Amino acid sequence: MSTSASLILSNLFRQSHEVLHMQIKDVSHAESLIQPPFRGNCLNWVVGHILVVYGECLELMGAHGALSQADAQLYGYGSEPITDASRACDLEGLVKRLDNQFEILLGKLGSLSPEKLESQVQIWRGTVSLIEGLAFMQWHAAYHTGQLELLRQLAGKNDKVI
């Protein structure tokens, strides 16, 4: 596998991250906590969950994520919807941490050798190559980024971002 694989992955993360910023533009913290009228979670949770995903990517590459254990539990896989605003992290603070983790993630991706990309790592699905694990995590972040379009509309933003 060539190092171009990490460049492709970096570009996919970058595209999703840019769309995330377009979808959360002008959304207030209070608006980010509006729960959908169906099974799901609020925009605040989705942004926090993407931060968890970025942290998991960093951990696969031997670095550390930016969330405390308590915050990771609040925004992690299978966590309950955020119905108590006092438990939620401030949206602006989440976005700052997300942007910071994103820059670290891109730097780490750019430094991966072809041998490192082929090394074996553990993810919830079992043992896979690092590139496979990172590709799954990128898909996961993009999946949740797509949810932001509907959550933006739920927050009262009657527009078309993309």
GUNU-114625 format. One record per residue (C-alpha): residue number from 1; chain; x, y, z. Coordinates in nm, 3 decimals, padded with zeros to 5 digits. Example, Ala and Ser with C-alpha at 12.3 -4.5 7.8 and 13.67 -1.06 7.14 Angstrom:
REM GUNU-114625
 firo kolmar       x       y       z
    1      A  01.230 -00.450  00.780
    2      A  01.367 -00.106  00.714
REM end
This chain:
REM GUNU-114625
 firo kolmar       x       y       z
    1      A  00.000  00.000  00.000
    2      A  00.139  00.340 -00.091
    3      A  00.138  00.648  00.124
    4      A -00.119  00.790 -00.117
    5      A -00.374  00.590  00.084
    6      A -00.315  00.820  00.382
    7      A -00.349  01.124  00.154
    8      A -00.681  00.995  00.022
    9      A -00.799  00.929  00.377
   10      A -00.686  01.277  00.486
   11      A -00.883  01.433  00.202
   12      A -01.196  01.238  00.296
   13      A -01.165  01.347  00.660
   14      A -01.111  01.706  00.541
   15      A -01.424  01.702  00.321
   16      A -01.641  01.567  00.604
   17      A -01.496  01.817  00.849
   18      A -01.570  02.107  00.612
   19      A -01.930  01.988  00.568
   20      A -01.965  01.958  00.946
   21      A -01.866  02.324  00.980
   22      A -02.114  02.428  00.711
   23      A -02.394  02.241  00.888
   24      A -02.325  02.385  01.235
   25      A -02.272  02.745  01.119
   26      A -02.489  02.985  01.321
   27      A -02.633  02.707  01.538
   28      A -02.641  02.815  01.902
   29      A -02.565  02.589  02.196
   30      A -02.935  02.590  02.293
   31      A -03.036  02.499  01.936
   32      A -02.779  02.220  01.935
   33      A -02.965  02.052  02.221
   34      A -03.302  02.021  02.043
   35      A -03.394  01.654  02.036
   36      A -03.548  01.508  01.721
   37      A -03.909  01.386  01.756
   38      A -03.792  01.036  01.666
   39      A -03.529  00.796  01.798
   40      A -03.197  00.970  01.764
   41      A -02.991  01.237  01.927
   42      A -02.934  01.609  01.909
   43      A -02.678  01.804  01.706
   44      A -02.465  01.857  02.017
   45      A -02.438  01.480  02.067
   46      A -02.349  01.422  01.702
   47      A -02.064  01.678  01.717
   48      A -01.941  01.525  02.044
   49      A -01.966  01.178  01.895
   50      A -01.756  01.279  01.595
   51      A -01.501  01.409  01.846
   52      A -01.505  01.062  02.004
   53      A -01.445  00.910  01.659
   54      A -01.149  01.143  01.597
   55      A -01.009  01.038  01.935
   56      A -01.048  00.672  01.844
   57      A -00.857  00.737  01.520
   58      A -00.577  00.899  01.718
   59      A -00.567  00.607  01.959
   60      A -00.535  00.365  01.667
   61      A -00.228  00.567  01.564
   62      A -00.082  00.570  01.918
   63      A -00.194  00.919  02.028
   64      A -00.460  01.039  02.276
   65      A -00.806  01.189  02.225
   66      A -00.934  01.513  02.377
   67      A -01.235  01.397  02.578
   68      A -01.241  01.309  02.944
   69      A -01.376  00.966  03.034
   70      A -01.705  01.123  03.148
   71      A -01.746  01.319  02.826
   72      A -01.652  01.015  02.619
   73      A -01.927  00.819  02.796
   74      A -02.178  01.100  02.731
   75      A -02.098  01.108  02.358
   76      A -01.983  00.751  02.301
   77      A -02.148  00.467  02.114
   78      A -02.474  00.356  02.271
   79      A -02.502  00.655  02.506
   80      A -02.845  00.786  02.591
   81      A -02.985  01.100  02.426
   82      A -02.882  01.424  02.592
   83      A -03.201  01.538  02.764
   84      A -03.038  01.729  03.050
   85      A -02.871  02.043  02.914
   86      A -02.651  02.068  03.223
   87      A -02.477  01.744  03.122
   88      A -02.395  01.857  02.766
   89      A -02.065  02.014  02.674
   90      A -02.088  02.366  02.537
   91      A -02.113  02.345  02.155
   92      A -01.846  02.609  02.100
   93      A -01.604  02.422  02.327
   94      A -01.681  02.092  02.153
   95      A -01.608  02.249  01.815
   96      A -01.277  02.393  01.937
   97      A -01.170  02.052  02.063
   98      A -01.294  01.891  01.744
   99      A -01.091  02.131  01.529
  100      A -00.783  02.072  01.743
  101      A -00.820  01.694  01.720
  102      A -00.877  01.725  01.346
  103      A -00.545  01.904  01.295
  104      A -00.362  01.645  01.505
  105      A -00.538  01.368  01.312
  106      A -00.429  01.512  00.977
  107      A -00.070  01.544  01.100
  108      A -00.065  01.185  01.220
  109      A -00.218  01.058  00.896
  110      A  00.046  01.242  00.696
  111      A  00.327  01.076  00.890
  112      A  00.214  00.714  00.846
  113      A  00.447  00.485  00.656
  114      A  00.313  00.216  00.424
  115      A  00.430 -00.044  00.678
  116      A  00.243  00.129  00.959
  117      A -00.074  00.146  00.747
  118      A -00.057 -00.231  00.708
  119      A  00.003 -00.297  01.079
  120      A -00.275 -00.474  01.267
  121      A -00.504 -00.292  01.512
  122      A -00.809 -00.383  01.715
  123      A -01.142 -00.218  01.648
  124      A -01.488 -00.329  01.756
  125      A -01.512 -00.548  01.444
  126      A -01.193 -00.736  01.531
  127      A -00.837 -00.724  01.404
  128      A -00.787 -00.521  01.084
  129      A -00.508 -00.327  00.918
  130      A -00.463  00.030  01.040
  131      A -00.575  00.166  00.703
  132      A -00.893 -00.044  00.723
  133      A -00.961  00.074  01.077
  134      A -00.905  00.439  00.984
  135      A -01.119  00.403  00.671
  136      A -01.403  00.263  00.883
  137      A -01.366  00.550  01.130
  138      A -01.374  00.803  00.846
  139      A -01.692  00.645  00.714
  140      A -01.836  00.658  01.066
  141      A -01.759  01.030  01.100
  142      A -01.905  01.100  00.754
  143      A -02.221  00.903  00.840
  144      A -02.283  01.121  01.144
  145      A -02.187  01.438  00.957
  146      A -02.473  01.360  00.720
  147      A -02.715  01.358  01.014
  148      A -02.631  01.721  01.083
  149      A -02.832  01.838  00.782
  150      A -03.161  01.729  00.937
  151      A -03.059  01.842  01.286
  152      A -02.971  02.187  01.146
  153      A -03.323  02.212  01.003
  154      A -03.469  02.094  01.334
  155      A -03.281  02.382  01.498
  156      A -03.479  02.624  01.279
  157      A -03.228  02.689  01.003
  158      A -03.450  02.677  00.697
  159      A -03.172  02.670  00.441
  160      A -02.984  02.444  00.206
  161      A -02.616  02.418  00.297
  162      A -02.500  02.173  00.031
REM end
